[in-house]
């Protein structure tokens, strides 16, 4: 059974992974991030962490925070882990440049609820 008390910790994991992604975006160009295997798979790993942490949030928490569509976040984690051969670099780029900033806003607000 998932513990509600661990939801805050899972939100911290999401925020931490987002920070790593943001640091990469501010340090490297798109070409560097997508063509360097170490950098590229570092981004992939952070998105996996976000998806895993989202999956481990309690059902109650996710039901109370329906402004985030949790299912695609978890689904993307599953694709990255189990179907990694079909990862699209452009899909990854859209995720980190468009989806992640929006997600960060929501997660930061949810985290504040625990303060």
C-alpha positions in Angstrom: 0.0 0.0 0.0 1.3 3.4 -0.9 1.7 5.8 2.0 0.3 9.3 1.7 3.2 10.6 3.9 5.6 9.6 1.1 3.9 11.8 -1.5 6.0 14.8 -0.5 9.2 12.8 -1.0 8.0 11.7 -4.4 7.3 15.3 -5.4 10.8 16.2 -4.2 12.1 13.5 -6.6 10.1 15.0 -9.5 11.4 18.5 -8.7 15.0 17.3 -8.4 14.8 15.5 -11.8 13.3 18.7 -13.3 16.2 20.7 -11.9 18.7 18.3 -13.5 16.9 18.7 -16.9 16.8 22.5 -16.5 20.6 22.5 -15.7 21.2 20.5 -18.9 19.1 22.9 -21.0 21.0 25.9 -19.6 24.4 24.3 -20.1 24.2 22.5 -23.4 22.7 23.2 -26.8 19.9 21.0 -28.3 22.4 19.4 -30.6 24.8 18.6 -27.7 22.0 17.2 -25.6 20.6 15.0 -28.3 23.8 13.8 -30.0 25.9 13.0 -27.0 24.8 9.6 -25.7 25.8 10.4 -22.1 23.8 13.6 -22.0 20.9 12.2 -24.0 20.5 9.2 -21.7 20.9 11.4 -18.7 17.8 13.3 -19.9 16.0 10.0 -20.5 16.8 8.8 -17.0 15.5 12.0 -15.4 12.2 11.6 -17.3 12.1 8.0 -16.1 12.5 9.2 -12.5 9.7 11.7 -13.0 7.4 8.9 -14.4 8.3 6.5 -11.6 7.7 9.0 -8.9 4.4 10.0 -10.4 3.4 6.4 -10.5 4.3 6.0 -6.9 2.1 8.9 -5.7 -0.9 7.7 -3.9 -4.1 7.3 -5.8 -5.7 9.7 -3.4 -3.1 12.4 -4.2 -3.5 12.0 -7.9 -7.3 12.1 -7.7 -7.0 15.3 -5.7 -4.7 16.8 -8.3 -6.4 16.2 -11.6 -5.0 19.2 -13.3 -2.0 17.0 -14.2 -2.7 14.1 -16.5 -0.7 11.5 -14.6 -1.3 8.6 -17.0 0.8 9.9 -19.9 3.7 10.7 -17.5 3.7 7.1 -16.2 3.2 5.8 -19.8 6.2 7.7 -21.0 8.3 6.2 -18.3 7.2 2.7 -19.4 8.1 3.4 -23.0 11.5 4.8 -22.0 12.3 1.8 -19.9 10.7 -1.0 -21.9 10.6 0.2 -25.5 13.7 2.4 -25.4 14.7 1.4 -29.0 11.8 3.5 -30.3 12.5 6.7 -28.4 12.2 9.7 -30.7 14.7 12.4 -30.0 12.2 15.0 -31.1 9.6 13.6 -28.7 12.1 13.8 -25.9 13.0 17.4 -26.9 9.3 18.4 -26.9 8.9 16.8 -23.5 11.8 18.6 -21.9 11.1 22.0 -23.4 7.3 22.1 -23.3 5.9 19.5 -21.0 8.4 19.7 -18.2 8.1 23.4 -17.5 4.3 23.1 -17.3 4.6 20.1 -15.0 7.1 22.0 -12.8 4.6 24.7 -12.1 2.0 22.2 -10.8 4.5 20.1 -8.8 5.9 23.2 -7.1 2.4 24.2 -6.0 1.6 20.7 -4.8 4.8 20.6 -2.8 3.9 23.8 -1.1 0.7 22.2 0.2 2.9 20.0 2.4 4.7 23.0 4.0 
